[in-house]
Amino acid sequence: MSMSNSLKKLTSCVLIDLDGTLINTDGVVGDILRKYLCKYGKQWDGRESLKIVGQTPLEAATTIVEDYGLPCKVDEFNSEFYPLFSAQMDKIKSLPGANRLIRHLKCHGVPVALASNSSRANIESKISHHEGWKECFSVIVGSDEVSKGKPSPDIFLEAAKRLNKDPADCLVIEDSVPGVMAGKAAGTNVIAVPSLPKQTHLYTSADEVINSLLDIRPEKWGLPPFQDWIENTLPIDPWHIGGPVIKGFGRGSKVLGIPTANLSTKDYADELVEHPSGVYFGWAGLAKRGVFKMVMSIGWNPYFNNKEKTIEPWLLHDFTEDFYGEELRLIIVGYIRPEANFSSLESLIAKIHEDREVAEKALDLPSYAKFKDDPYLTKG
């Protein structure tokens, strides 16, 4: 994953997918299916996620009915599922960086088309729960408005046509393999933002693969750059997590020489899904010890190939003793970089120390330093 700012190709408009790219539809769908399948004695374990991501609603329903061997027809499944889904539509959150991106493009007059495998009515309903979104899109195209959905190029070709643009001048942003295939078949440039973890190897046809929308660099595509990075960090809406410090993998101090204070993830499943893997920073509070600068990783740590997504904070202070079991509270206020793999342990350690330097310097800035006094950090 390159962070180079070198120009790839001039583009003049953006065609962007909705589900899994701008909003976290998968989370709500998974919750509904988990409950729905119980009545048939089945258990949704997410194994079909890779199959259904990017499919049209009919294709996704067919996959679920067939793969789970449900004793109902596809139209029966849809007639039961979609009322449940519609009732939960207001709970579908925007993905990190989505608001920032579409409002940035709108502010700079870049034409943007919303091009989704969902129906037009479904798209309209979803974005109605996100204030100001509809006005950000010059064009909206659903799969029911063209002959074939993705991976056919029809949706993107129709979107480019309505914008009066040549597909070659368009930049597609997609989370799914069918969406990337559709974009390339239409003759557009494509950025892939995989919505499922550890699947980047499936996106080789994309012109660029990024970890999340936080990592998009519009200037690489001839579009206006963001101006909100500060000292190599990106301010984010602050979020809080806390809990007793637990023993982790035992590699922080022993292997890396970096003592991380691990938190259990069992109470933060939603936060782990909501926030992309990467390196973040903020403030850490220990009720009996004080408040300290902190840099942390969220993700699978590719070098060690974790099986589960973890949260691993590093409190930037030299402690003389362990504090396992003590209540640790964190406020995460900024983002540094996406998660990455490294060719050697030495290069990984060097990067972690570079992250520390970035975080320490940034947390002295007033925009970040003000959070040190948040009462949440020192609650008993």
C-alpha positions in Angstrom: 0.0 0.0 0.0 1.8 3.1 -1.2 1.4 6.5 0.5 3.1 8.2 -2.3 1.5 11.4 -3.5 2.7 11.0 -7.1 0.0 11.7 -9.6 -1.5 8.5 -11.0 -3.9 9.9 -13.6 -6.1 13.0 -14.0 -9.7 12.4 -13.2 -12.6 14.8 -13.2 -15.4 13.0 -11.3 -16.0 10.3 -8.8 -18.4 7.3 -9.0 -18.8 5.8 -5.6 -20.5 2.7 -4.2 -22.7 2.9 -1.1 -23.0 -0.4 0.9 -19.6 -1.3 2.5 -17.9 1.7 1.0 -19.7 4.7 2.5 -22.0 2.9 5.1 -21.6 -0.2 7.2 -24.5 -2.1 5.9 -22.9 -5.5 6.6 -23.1 -4.9 10.3 -26.9 -4.5 10.3 -27.4 -7.3 7.8 -25.3 -9.6 10.0 -27.3 -8.8 13.1 -30.6 -9.4 11.3 -29.5 -12.7 9.7 -28.1 -13.9 13.1 -31.6 -13.7 14.6 -33.5 -14.7 11.4 -31.6 -17.9 10.8 -32.2 -19.1 14.4 -35.8 -20.0 13.6 -34.5 -22.5 11.0 -32.0 -23.9 13.5 -29.1 -22.3 11.5 -26.3 -20.1 12.8 -25.0 -17.0 10.9 -21.3 -17.1 11.3 -20.4 -14.7 8.6 -19.0 -17.4 6.3 -21.1 -16.2 3.4 -20.0 -12.5 3.8 -17.3 -12.9 1.1 -19.8 -14.4 -1.3 -22.6 -11.8 -0.8 -20.6 -8.6 -0.5 -21.2 -6.5 -3.7 -24.0 -8.7 -4.9 -27.4 -7.4 -5.9 -30.1 -8.0 -3.2 -31.6 -10.9 -5.2 -28.2 -12.5 -5.7 -27.4 -12.2 -2.0 -30.8 -13.7 -1.0 -30.3 -16.6 -3.4 -26.8 -17.3 -1.9 -28.2 -17.3 1.7 -31.2 -19.5 0.9 -29.1 -22.0 -1.1 -26.0 -22.2 1.1 -27.9 -22.5 4.3 -30.4 -24.9 2.8 -33.4 -22.9 4.0 -36.8 -24.5 3.5 -38.2 -21.4 1.7 -38.0 -19.8 -1.7 -36.0 -16.7 -2.4 -39.0 -14.4 -2.7 -40.3 -15.7 0.6 -37.0 -15.0 2.3 -37.0 -11.5 0.8 -40.5 -10.8 1.9 -39.5 -11.6 5.5 -36.0 -10.1 5.5 -36.6 -6.7 3.9 -39.2 -5.4 6.4 -36.7 -6.3 9.2 -33.9 -4.5 7.3 -36.0 -1.5 6.6 -36.8 -1.1 10.3 -33.1 -1.1 11.1 -32.0 1.2 8.2 -31.6 4.2 10.5 -29.0 2.3 12.5 -26.6 1.9 9.6 -23.6 4.1 10.4 -21.4 5.9 7.9 -17.9 4.4 7.7 -14.9 6.4 8.9 -13.9 9.0 6.3 -17.1 8.8 4.4 -18.6 12.1 5.5 -15.2 13.8 5.1 -14.7 12.5 1.6 -18.1 13.3 0.0 -18.4 16.7 1.7 -14.8 17.6 0.5 -15.7 16.6 -3.1 -18.9 18.6 -2.9 -17.1 21.7 -1.4 -14.7 21.6 -4.3 -17.3 21.2 -7.0 -16.2 17.7 -8.0 -19.2 15.8 -9.6 -20.0 12.7 -7.7 -22.3 9.8 -8.7 -23.6 7.3 -6.2 -23.6 4.0 -8.0 -24.9 1.0 -6.1 -26.2 -2.6 -6.7 -29.1 -1.7 -4.4 -32.4 -0.5 -5.9 -32.8 3.3 -6.4 -35.6 3.4 -3.7 -33.3 1.5 -1.3 -30.5 3.8 -1.9 -32.7 6.9 -1.3 -33.9 5.4 1.9 -30.5 4.6 3.2 -28.9 8.0 2.5 -32.0 9.8 4.0 -30.6 8.9 7.4 -27.4 10.8 6.7 -27.9 14.5 6.9 -26.9 16.4 3.8 -25.8 13.4 1.8 -28.3 13.5 -0.9 -27.3 17.0 -1.9 -23.7 15.8 -2.3 -24.5 13.5 -5.2 -25.0 14.9 -8.7 -26.4 11.5 -9.8 -27.8 8.4 -8.2 -27.9 5.1 -10.1 -29.4 1.8 -8.7 -29.2 -1.7 -10.2 -32.9 -1.5 -11.1 -32.2 1.3 -13.5 -29.8 -0.7 -15.7 -29.9 -4.1 -17.5 -27.4 -5.8 -15.2 -25.9 -5.1 -11.8 -22.2 -5.3 -10.9 -19.9 -7.0 -12.0 -21.4 -5.8 -15.2 -20.2 -2.3 -16.1 -23.7 -1.0 -16.7 -24.2 0.9 -13.5 -20.9 2.8 -13.9 -21.4 3.4 -17.6 -24.9 4.9 -16.8 -23.5 7.0 -14.0 -20.7 8.4 -16.3 -23.3 9.1 -19.0 -25.6 11.0 -16.7 -22.6 13.1 -15.5 -21.7 13.7 -19.2 -18.2 12.3 -18.6 -16.0 9.8 -20.4 -15.6 6.7 -18.2 -11.8 7.0 -18.7 -12.0 10.4 -16.8 -13.9 8.8 -13.8 -12.5 7.5 -10.6 -14.5 4.6 -9.0 -14.3 3.9 -5.3 -15.5 0.4 -4.4 -15.3 -2.1 -1.5 -16.2 -5.3 -3.3 -14.6 -7.5 -5.9 -17.7 -7.4 -8.2 -17.6 -3.6 -7.9 -13.9 -3.4 -8.8 -14.6 -5.7 -11.8 -17.5 -3.5 -12.9 -15.3 -0.4 -12.7 -12.5 -1.8 -14.7 -14.9 -3.3 -17.3 -16.4 0.2 -17.7 -12.9 1.6 -18.4 -12.6 3.7 -15.3 -9.8 4.1 -12.7 -10.6 2.1 -9.6 -9.7 2.5 -5.9 -10.5 -0.6 -3.8 -11.3 -0.2 -0.1 -11.9 -3.8 0.9 -14.7 -4.1 3.4 -13.7 -7.6 4.6 -10.4 -8.1 6.4 -7.4 -9.9 5.0 -8.8 -10.0 1.5 -6.5 -7.5 -0.3 -5.1 -10.2 -2.5 -8.4 -10.4 -4.3 -8.2 -6.9 -5.5 -5.2 -7.1 -7.9 -7.2 -5.5 -10.8 -7.7 -2.3 -8.9 -5.5 0.7 -9.7 -5.0 1.3 -6.0 -5.9 -0.6 -2.8 -6.3 1.4 0.4 -7.1 0.3 4.0 -10.0 2.8 4.6 -11.4 6.1 3.3 -9.2 7.8 5.9 -6.3 6.9 3.6 -7.5 8.3 0.3 -5.3 10.9 -1.2 -7.4 12.7 -3.9 -4.4 14.6 -5.3 -3.0 11.4 -6.6 -5.9 11.4 -9.0 -5.8 15.0 -10.0 -8.5 16.0 -7.5 -8.3 18.7 -4.8 -6.2 17.5 -1.8 -7.5 17.4 1.8 -6.2 20.2 4.0 -6.9 18.6 7.4 -3.7 16.6 8.1 -1.7 18.2 11.0 1.9 17.2 11.6 1.4 13.9 9.8 -1.8 13.1 11.7 -5.5 13.3 10.9 -7.9 14.6 13.6 -10.8 12.3 14.1 -14.0 12.4 16.2 -12.8 11.4 19.6 -13.9 8.0 20.9 -13.5 6.3 24.3 -12.7 2.8 25.4 -11.7 1.4 28.8 -11.3 -1.7 30.9 -8.9 -3.6 33.0 -5.4 -4.2 31.6 -4.9 -7.8 30.6 -2.0 -10.0 29.6 -1.6 -10.0 25.8 0.6 -12.1 23.5 3.7 -11.6 25.6 5.6 -10.1 22.6 5.3 -6.4 23.4 8.2 -6.2 25.9 9.9 -9.5 25.1 10.0 -9.4 21.3 9.5 -5.7 20.4 10.9 -4.0 23.5 7.6 -2.1 23.6 5.4 -2.7 26.7 1.8 -2.5 25.4 -1.2 -2.4 27.8 -3.7 -4.7 26.3 -7.4 -4.4 26.7 -10.0 -7.2 26.2 -11.9 -6.8 23.0 -15.0 -8.7 24.1 -16.8 -5.6 25.2 -15.8 -3.6 22.2 -16.9 -5.7 19.2 -18.8 -2.8 17.7 -15.8 -0.4 18.0 -13.5 -2.9 16.4 -15.8 -3.2 13.4 -16.5 0.5 13.2 -12.8 1.6 13.2 -10.4 0.6 10.5 -7.2 -1.2 11.4 -4.3 1.2 11.7 -2.3 3.3 14.1 -4.0 5.9 16.3 -3.1 8.0 19.2 -4.6 9.9 22.1 -4.5 10.0 25.9 -4.5 7.2 28.5 -5.7 7.5 32.1 -4.9 5.2 35.0 -6.9 6.4 38.1 -4.0 5.9 40.5 -1.2 7.0 38.3 -2.3 9.9 36.1 -2.8 10.7 32.4 -0.2 9.8 29.7 0.3 10.2 26.0 -0.6 7.1 24.1 -0.1 5.5 20.6 -2.0 2.4 19.7 -2.6 -0.2 17.0 -5.9 -1.6 16.0 -5.9 -4.6 13.7 -4.4 -8.0 13.0 -0.7 -7.1 13.1 0.2 -8.7 9.8 3.8 -9.4 10.7 2.5 -11.7 13.5 -0.6 -12.8 11.5 -3.1 -12.4 14.4 -6.2 -14.5 14.1 -8.3 -11.8 15.8 -8.5 -8.0 15.6 -6.9 -6.5 18.7 -6.4 -3.2 20.5 -2.8 -2.6 21.7 -2.1 0.7 23.4 1.4 1.8 24.2 1.5 4.3 27.1 4.4 6.7 26.4 5.9 6.7 29.9 8.6 4.6 31.6 6.7 2.6 34.3 8.7 0.8 37.0 6.1 -1.9 37.5 3.3 -3.7 35.8 -0.3 -2.6 36.2 -2.3 -5.7 35.1 -5.8 -5.5 36.4 -5.9 -1.7 36.8 -8.6 0.2 35.0 -7.3 1.9 31.8 -9.3 4.5 30.0 -8.4 5.8 26.5 -9.5 8.7 24.4 -8.5 8.2 20.8 -8.2 11.6 19.1 -6.2 11.1 15.9 -5.0 8.8 13.2 -1.5 8.3 11.9 -1.4 5.5 9.2 -3.0 2.3 8.0 -1.9 -1.1 9.2 1.0 -2.5 7.2 3.2 -5.6 7.0 7.0 -5.5 7.3 9.8 -7.5 5.8 11.7 -7.7 9.1 11.2 -7.4 12.8 13.7 -4.5 12.8 11.7 -2.5 10.3 8.5 -3.1 12.3 10.2 -1.9 15.5 11.6 1.2 13.7 8.2 2.1 12.4 6.6 1.7 15.8 9.2 4.2 17.2 8.5 6.5 14.4 4.8 6.3 15.2 5.7 7.2 18.8 7.5 10.3 17.8 4.6 11.5 15.6 2.1 10.9 18.4 4.3 12.6 21.1 4.8 15.7 18.9 1.1 15.9 17.9 -0.3 15.6 21.4 1.5 18.8 22.3 -0.7 20.7 19.8 -3.6 22.5 21.4 -6.2 20.7 19.2 -5.1 17.4 20.7 -3.7 18.5 24.1 -7.1 19.8 25.3 -8.4 16.2 25.6 -5.9 15.4 28.4 -8.3 17.1 30.9 -11.3 15.0 29.9 -12.8 13.6 33.2 -13.4 10.3 31.5 -9.7 9.5 31.8 -9.5 9.6 35.6 -12.9 8.1 36.7 -12.4 5.6 39.4 
